[in-house]
Amino acid sequence: MKKVIFTLGLSLALASTAYAQSYNCQQGGLNATERTICQYSDLGYQDSEMARLWGLLTASDRNAMRAGQRQWLKERNWCGTDYSCIYTGSH
């Protein structure tokens, strides 16, 4: 299930419409990756879609995947300001 959600999030067809990310870009304390996501509508779309898909999971599924989610966020946040790294999920 984790790979399905991750794959869906990364292989979405990106629309030209601007999308909001799943967090407030105006709040303080954002890391470099989050600030970079705020700068690009396609990254914001991917982020909001991942949050939407996460929300569709049952509480049991989210609990089972929580460690994987933390690892994925750690790897994503390693990208910092590197757009390509954030977009593709590879560094």
Backbone as JSON Lines, residues from 0, in Angstrom:
{"i":0,"aa":"M","n":[0.82,-1.19,0.0],"ca":[0.0,0.0,0.0],"c":[0.87,1.26,0.0]}
{"i":1,"aa":"K","n":[1.96,1.26,0.78],"ca":[2.85,2.42,0.86],"c":[3.42,2.75,-0.52]}
{"i":2,"aa":"K","n":[3.88,1.73,-1.25],"ca":[4.46,1.97,-2.56],"c":[3.42,2.49,-3.53]}
{"i":3,"aa":"V","n":[2.19,2.01,-3.41],"ca":[1.12,2.47,-4.29],"c":[0.89,3.97,-4.08]}
{"i":4,"aa":"I","n":[0.78,4.4,-2.84],"ca":[0.53,5.81,-2.56],"c":[1.71,6.66,-3.0]}
{"i":5,"aa":"F","n":[2.91,6.23,-2.71],"ca":[4.1,6.97,-3.1],"c":[4.15,7.09,-4.62]}
{"i":6,"aa":"T","n":[3.91,5.99,-5.32],"ca":[3.94,5.99,-6.78],"c":[2.86,6.88,-7.34]}
{"i":7,"aa":"L","n":[1.66,6.79,-6.79],"ca":[0.58,7.67,-7.25],"c":[0.96,9.12,-7.07]}
{"i":8,"aa":"G","n":[1.53,9.45,-5.95],"ca":[1.9,10.83,-5.66],"c":[2.96,11.35,-6.61]}
{"i":9,"aa":"L","n":[3.88,10.5,-7.01],"ca":[4.96,10.95,-7.88],"c":[4.63,10.89,-9.36]}
{"i":10,"aa":"S","n":[3.63,10.09,-9.73],"ca":[3.35,9.93,-11.15],"c":[2.06,10.62,-11.58]}
{"i":11,"aa":"L","n":[1.59,11.56,-10.8],"ca":[0.38,12.29,-11.14],"c":[0.61,13.14,-12.38]}
{"i":12,"aa":"A","n":[-0.41,13.24,-13.2],"ca":[-0.34,14.19,-14.32],"c":[-0.52,15.57,-13.72]}
{"i":13,"aa":"L","n":[0.44,16.44,-13.93],"ca":[0.4,17.74,-13.3],"c":[-0.39,18.72,-14.14]}
{"i":14,"aa":"A","n":[-1.35,19.35,-13.52],"ca":[-2.17,20.35,-14.21],"c":[-1.48,21.7,-14.17]}
{"i":15,"aa":"S","n":[-1.86,22.59,-15.06],"ca":[-1.24,23.91,-15.09],"c":[-1.85,24.84,-14.05]}
{"i":16,"aa":"T","n":[-2.94,24.46,-13.45],"ca":[-3.57,25.26,-12.41],"c":[-2.72,25.22,-11.15]}
{"i":17,"aa":"A","n":[-2.67,26.35,-10.45],"ca":[-1.92,26.4,-9.2],"c":[-2.71,25.67,-8.12]}
{"i":18,"aa":"Y","n":[-2.02,24.9,-7.31],"ca":[-2.62,24.17,-6.21],"c":[-1.93,24.57,-4.92]}
{"i":19,"aa":"A","n":[-2.69,24.53,-3.87],"ca":[-2.11,24.82,-2.55],"c":[-1.49,23.55,-2.0]}
{"i":20,"aa":"Q","n":[-0.43,23.68,-1.26],"ca":[0.17,22.54,-0.61],"c":[-0.64,22.22,0.65]}
{"i":21,"aa":"S","n":[-0.25,21.17,1.31],"ca":[-1.03,20.69,2.46],"c":[-0.73,21.45,3.74]}
{"i":22,"aa":"Y","n":[0.11,22.47,3.69],"ca":[0.46,23.26,4.87],"c":[0.49,24.74,4.46]}
{"i":23,"aa":"N","n":[0.49,25.6,5.44],"ca":[0.46,27.03,5.22],"c":[1.87,27.55,4.94]}
{"i":24,"aa":"C","n":[2.09,28.05,3.75],"ca":[3.42,28.55,3.37],"c":[3.79,29.83,4.1]}
{"i":25,"aa":"Q","n":[2.82,30.49,4.7],"ca":[3.08,31.74,5.41],"c":[3.54,31.51,6.85]}
{"i":26,"aa":"Q","n":[3.4,30.28,7.33],"ca":[3.8,30.01,8.71],"c":[5.31,29.95,8.83]}
{"i":27,"aa":"G","n":[5.8,30.28,9.98],"ca":[7.23,30.19,10.22],"c":[7.64,28.75,10.48]}
{"i":28,"aa":"G","n":[8.93,28.51,10.48],"ca":[9.45,27.2,10.84],"c":[9.44,26.16,9.74]}
{"i":29,"aa":"L","n":[9.18,26.57,8.5],"ca":[9.23,25.61,7.4],"c":[10.68,25.29,7.07]}
{"i":30,"aa":"N","n":[10.93,24.04,6.72],"ca":[12.29,23.67,6.33],"c":[12.52,24.07,4.86]}
{"i":31,"aa":"A","n":[13.74,23.91,4.38],"ca":[14.1,24.33,3.02],"c":[13.26,23.62,1.96]}
{"i":32,"aa":"T","n":[12.98,22.34,2.15],"ca":[12.18,21.6,1.18],"c":[10.76,22.13,1.15]}
{"i":33,"aa":"E","n":[10.17,22.37,2.3],"ca":[8.81,22.91,2.35],"c":[8.75,24.29,1.69]}
{"i":34,"aa":"R","n":[9.73,25.13,1.94],"ca":[9.76,26.45,1.3],"c":[9.88,26.32,-0.22]}
{"i":35,"aa":"T","n":[10.66,25.35,-0.68],"ca":[10.8,25.12,-2.12],"c":[9.48,24.63,-2.7]}
{"i":36,"aa":"I","n":[8.81,23.73,-2.03],"ca":[7.49,23.25,-2.48],"c":[6.52,24.42,-2.61]}
{"i":37,"aa":"C","n":[6.61,25.37,-1.7],"ca":[5.74,26.55,-1.74],"c":[5.99,27.4,-2.99]}
{"i":38,"aa":"Q","n":[7.16,27.32,-3.56],"ca":[7.51,28.17,-4.71],"c":[7.03,27.62,-6.05]}
{"i":39,"aa":"Y","n":[6.65,26.34,-6.12],"ca":[6.31,25.71,-7.39],"c":[4.93,25.07,-7.31]}
{"i":40,"aa":"S","n":[4.04,25.47,-8.22],"ca":[2.67,24.95,-8.18],"c":[2.61,23.45,-8.41]}
{"i":41,"aa":"D","n":[3.5,22.9,-9.25],"ca":[3.45,21.46,-9.49],"c":[3.88,20.68,-8.25]}
{"i":42,"aa":"L","n":[4.86,21.18,-7.52],"ca":[5.25,20.52,-6.27],"c":[4.14,20.67,-5.22]}
{"i":43,"aa":"G","n":[3.51,21.84,-5.19],"ca":[2.39,22.05,-4.28],"c":[1.25,21.1,-4.57]}
{"i":44,"aa":"Y","n":[1.0,20.87,-5.86],"ca":[-0.04,19.93,-6.26],"c":[0.3,18.51,-5.78]}
{"i":45,"aa":"Q","n":[1.53,18.1,-6.01],"ca":[1.94,16.76,-5.57],"c":[1.77,16.63,-4.05]}
{"i":46,"aa":"D","n":[2.19,17.66,-3.32],"ca":[2.08,17.62,-1.87],"c":[0.63,17.52,-1.43]}
{"i":47,"aa":"S","n":[-0.25,18.33,-2.01],"ca":[-1.65,18.29,-1.6],"c":[-2.31,16.97,-2.0]}
{"i":48,"aa":"E","n":[-1.9,16.41,-3.14],"ca":[-2.46,15.12,-3.56],"c":[-1.98,14.0,-2.65]}
{"i":49,"aa":"M","n":[-0.73,14.03,-2.24],"ca":[-0.24,13.02,-1.29],"c":[-1.01,13.12,0.03]}
{"i":50,"aa":"A","n":[-1.26,14.34,0.49],"ca":[-2.02,14.53,1.73],"c":[-3.45,14.01,1.55]}
{"i":51,"aa":"R","n":[-4.05,14.25,0.38],"ca":[-5.4,13.75,0.11],"c":[-5.43,12.23,0.13]}
{"i":52,"aa":"L","n":[-4.47,11.61,-0.53],"ca":[-4.41,10.15,-0.57],"c":[-4.18,9.57,0.83]}
{"i":53,"aa":"W","n":[-3.31,10.22,1.61],"ca":[-3.06,9.79,2.99],"c":[-4.37,9.84,3.78]}
{"i":54,"aa":"G","n":[-5.15,10.87,3.55],"ca":[-6.42,11.02,4.25],"c":[-7.45,9.97,3.87]}
{"i":55,"aa":"L","n":[-7.3,9.35,2.72],"ca":[-8.24,8.3,2.3],"c":[-7.98,6.97,3.0]}
{"i":56,"aa":"L","n":[-6.79,6.83,3.57],"ca":[-6.45,5.59,4.25],"c":[-7.23,5.47,5.56]}
{"i":57,"aa":"T","n":[-7.47,4.25,5.96],"ca":[-8.08,4.04,7.26],"c":[-7.06,4.35,8.34]}
{"i":58,"aa":"A","n":[-7.54,4.61,9.54],"ca":[-6.63,4.89,10.66],"c":[-5.68,3.73,10.87]}
{"i":59,"aa":"S","n":[-6.17,2.52,10.7],"ca":[-5.33,1.33,10.86],"c":[-4.21,1.31,9.81]}
{"i":60,"aa":"D","n":[-4.55,1.61,8.57],"ca":[-3.54,1.65,7.51],"c":[-2.52,2.75,7.77]}
{"i":61,"aa":"R","n":[-2.99,3.94,8.19],"ca":[-2.05,5.03,8.49],"c":[-1.11,4.64,9.62]}
{"i":62,"aa":"N","n":[-1.63,4.0,10.64],"ca":[-0.78,3.56,11.76],"c":[0.26,2.56,11.28]}
{"i":63,"aa":"A","n":[-0.15,1.65,10.41],"ca":[0.77,0.63,9.9],"c":[1.86,1.25,9.02]}
{"i":64,"aa":"M","n":[1.55,2.37,8.38],"ca":[2.48,3.0,7.45],"c":[3.24,4.17,8.06]}
{"i":65,"aa":"R","n":[3.0,4.49,9.31],"ca":[3.57,5.69,9.92],"c":[5.11,5.72,9.86]}
{"i":66,"aa":"A","n":[5.76,4.61,10.14],"ca":[7.23,4.58,10.09],"c":[7.73,4.83,8.67]}
{"i":67,"aa":"G","n":[7.06,4.26,7.7],"ca":[7.43,4.49,6.3],"c":[7.22,5.93,5.9]}
{"i":68,"aa":"Q","n":[6.15,6.54,6.4],"ca":[5.89,7.95,6.11],"c":[7.0,8.83,6.68]}
{"i":69,"aa":"R","n":[7.4,8.54,7.91],"ca":[8.48,9.32,8.53],"c":[9.78,9.2,7.72]}
{"i":70,"aa":"Q","n":[10.08,8.0,7.26],"ca":[11.3,7.79,6.46],"c":[11.19,8.52,5.14]}
{"i":71,"aa":"W","n":[10.02,8.47,4.51],"ca":[9.82,9.16,3.24],"c":[9.99,10.67,3.42]}
{"i":72,"aa":"L","n":[9.43,11.23,4.49],"ca":[9.58,12.66,4.76],"c":[11.04,13.03,5.01]}
{"i":73,"aa":"K","n":[11.75,12.16,5.73],"ca":[13.17,12.41,5.99],"c":[13.94,12.46,4.67]}
{"i":74,"aa":"E","n":[13.67,11.52,3.78],"ca":[14.34,11.48,2.49],"c":[13.93,12.67,1.63]}
{"i":75,"aa":"R","n":[12.65,13.03,1.63],"ca":[12.19,14.18,0.87],"c":[12.85,15.46,1.38]}
{"i":76,"aa":"N","n":[12.9,15.6,2.69],"ca":[13.47,16.81,3.28],"c":[14.97,16.91,3.06]}
{"i":77,"aa":"W","n":[15.63,15.81,2.78],"ca":[17.06,15.82,2.46],"c":[17.3,16.63,1.18]}
{"i":78,"aa":"C","n":[16.3,16.73,0.31],"ca":[16.44,17.43,-0.97],"c":[16.7,18.91,-0.8]}
{"i":79,"aa":"G","n":[16.25,19.5,0.28],"ca":[16.46,20.93,0.48],"c":[15.81,21.75,-0.62]}
{"i":80,"aa":"T","n":[16.61,22.56,-1.32],"ca":[16.08,23.43,-2.37],"c":[16.21,22.83,-3.76]}
{"i":81,"aa":"D","n":[16.58,21.57,-3.86],"ca":[16.77,20.9,-5.15],"c":[15.42,20.46,-5.73]}
{"i":82,"aa":"Y","n":[14.91,21.27,-6.67],"ca":[13.6,20.99,-7.27],"c":[13.52,19.58,-7.85]}
{"i":83,"aa":"S","n":[14.5,19.19,-8.65],"ca":[14.5,17.89,-9.3],"c":[14.45,16.75,-8.29]}
{"i":84,"aa":"C","n":[15.18,16.88,-7.24],"ca":[15.2,15.87,-6.18],"c":[13.81,15.75,-5.54]}
{"i":85,"aa":"I","n":[13.18,16.87,-5.25],"ca":[11.84,16.85,-4.66],"c":[10.85,16.26,-5.63]}
{"i":86,"aa":"Y","n":[10.91,16.69,-6.89],"ca":[9.95,16.27,-7.9],"c":[10.02,14.77,-8.18]}
{"i":87,"aa":"T","n":[11.23,14.25,-8.29],"ca":[11.39,12.83,-8.65],"c":[11.49,11.92,-7.43]}
{"i":88,"aa":"G","n":[11.79,12.49,-6.28],"ca":[11.95,11.67,-5.08],"c":[13.25,10.91,-5.05]}
{"i":89,"aa":"S","n":[14.2,11.32,-5.89],"ca":[15.5,10.63,-5.87],"c":[16.62,11.65,-5.74]}
{"i":90,"aa":"H","n":[17.61,11.25,-4.98],"ca":[18.78,12.12,-4.77],"c":[20.04,11.33,-4.89]}
